[in-house]
Amino acid sequence: MNQISSKNLSGHILPTSATMVGVCMTVISIVKLSHGGIASQLIDKILVFDSALFLLSAMFSYLSLRVSRNTGRLEGFADHFFMVGLVFMVFASFVLSFELF
């Protein structure tokens, strides 16, 4: 991957990961306001872990923008953490949707 596309990908991952941390925190707050069943506790734990993944993604993305060497490797870490975070968020949304109905 060349240097230009690498910087562009990190430029997209960084704000999106930061936004997803906020989304996780918002959903945790909403789940806390709802009834506290077993599924709510599971959703809380998934989303706390998920927000940590998105934070790691944002940190690696930021580092890949700031550091001149190992940019591709740092960006790869950011991309992987972001994708795993998305998978966990989809899983949490399935658990949340089946709990509500």
C-alpha positions as CSV (number, residue, x, y, z in Angstrom):
1,M,0.0,0.0,0.0
2,N,1.5,3.4,-0.9
3,Q,2.0,6.2,1.5
4,I,-0.9,8.4,0.1
5,S,-3.7,5.8,0.4
6,S,-2.3,4.8,3.8
7,K,-2.7,8.3,5.1
8,N,-6.2,8.6,3.6
9,L,-7.4,5.4,5.3
10,S,-6.1,6.5,8.7
11,G,-7.8,9.9,8.1
12,H,-11.1,8.0,7.8
13,I,-10.6,5.5,10.6
14,L,-9.7,8.1,13.2
15,P,-12.9,10.2,13.2
16,T,-15.1,7.2,12.7
17,S,-13.5,5.2,15.6
18,A,-13.9,8.2,17.9
19,T,-17.5,8.6,16.9
20,M,-18.1,4.9,17.6
21,V,-16.7,5.2,21.1
22,G,-19.4,7.9,21.6
23,V,-22.1,5.7,20.2
24,C,-21.0,2.8,22.5
25,M,-21.2,5.1,25.5
26,T,-24.6,6.4,24.5
27,V,-26.0,2.9,24.0
28,I,-24.6,1.9,27.4
29,S,-26.5,4.8,29.0
30,I,-29.7,3.9,27.2
31,V,-29.4,0.3,28.3
32,K,-28.8,1.3,31.9
33,L,-32.1,3.3,31.8
34,S,-34.0,0.3,30.6
35,H,-34.9,-2.7,32.7
36,G,-31.8,-4.6,34.0
37,G,-32.1,-8.2,32.7
38,I,-29.3,-10.6,32.0
39,A,-29.2,-9.4,28.3
40,S,-28.7,-5.8,29.5
41,Q,-25.7,-6.9,31.5
42,L,-24.3,-8.8,28.5
43,I,-24.9,-5.8,26.3
44,D,-23.1,-3.5,28.8
45,K,-20.0,-5.8,28.9
46,I,-19.9,-6.2,25.1
47,L,-20.1,-2.4,24.5
48,V,-17.5,-1.6,27.1
49,F,-15.1,-4.0,25.4
50,D,-16.3,-2.6,22.1
51,S,-15.5,1.0,23.1
52,A,-12.0,-0.1,24.1
53,L,-11.5,-1.7,20.7
54,F,-12.6,1.5,19.0
55,L,-10.3,3.6,21.2
56,L,-7.4,1.3,20.3
57,S,-8.4,1.8,16.6
58,A,-8.4,5.5,17.0
59,M,-5.1,5.5,18.8
60,F,-3.3,3.4,16.2
61,S,-4.9,5.5,13.4
62,Y,-3.7,8.7,15.1
63,L,-0.2,7.2,15.5
64,S,-0.1,6.2,11.8
65,L,-0.8,9.8,10.9
66,R,1.8,11.2,13.2
67,V,4.7,8.8,12.8
68,S,6.7,8.7,9.6
69,R,7.8,5.0,9.9
70,N,5.8,1.9,10.4
71,T,2.7,3.7,9.0
72,G,1.3,0.7,7.2
73,R,1.7,-1.5,10.2
74,L,0.0,1.0,12.6
75,E,-2.8,1.5,10.1
76,G,-3.2,-2.3,9.8
77,F,-3.7,-2.5,13.6
78,A,-6.2,0.4,13.4
79,D,-8.1,-1.3,10.6
80,H,-8.2,-4.7,12.4
81,F,-9.3,-3.2,15.7
82,F,-12.0,-1.2,13.9
83,M,-13.4,-4.3,12.1
84,V,-13.5,-6.4,15.2
85,G,-15.2,-3.5,17.0
86,L,-17.9,-3.4,14.3
87,V,-18.5,-7.2,14.6
88,F,-19.0,-6.8,18.4
89,M,-21.3,-3.9,17.8
90,V,-23.4,-5.9,15.4
91,F,-23.6,-8.7,17.9
92,A,-24.6,-6.3,20.7
93,S,-27.3,-4.8,18.5
94,F,-28.7,-8.3,17.9
95,V,-28.8,-9.0,21.6
96,L,-30.4,-5.6,22.2
97,S,-33.0,-6.1,19.5
98,F,-34.1,-9.5,20.7
99,E,-34.2,-8.4,24.3
100,L,-36.5,-5.5,23.5
101,F,-39.0,-7.6,21.6
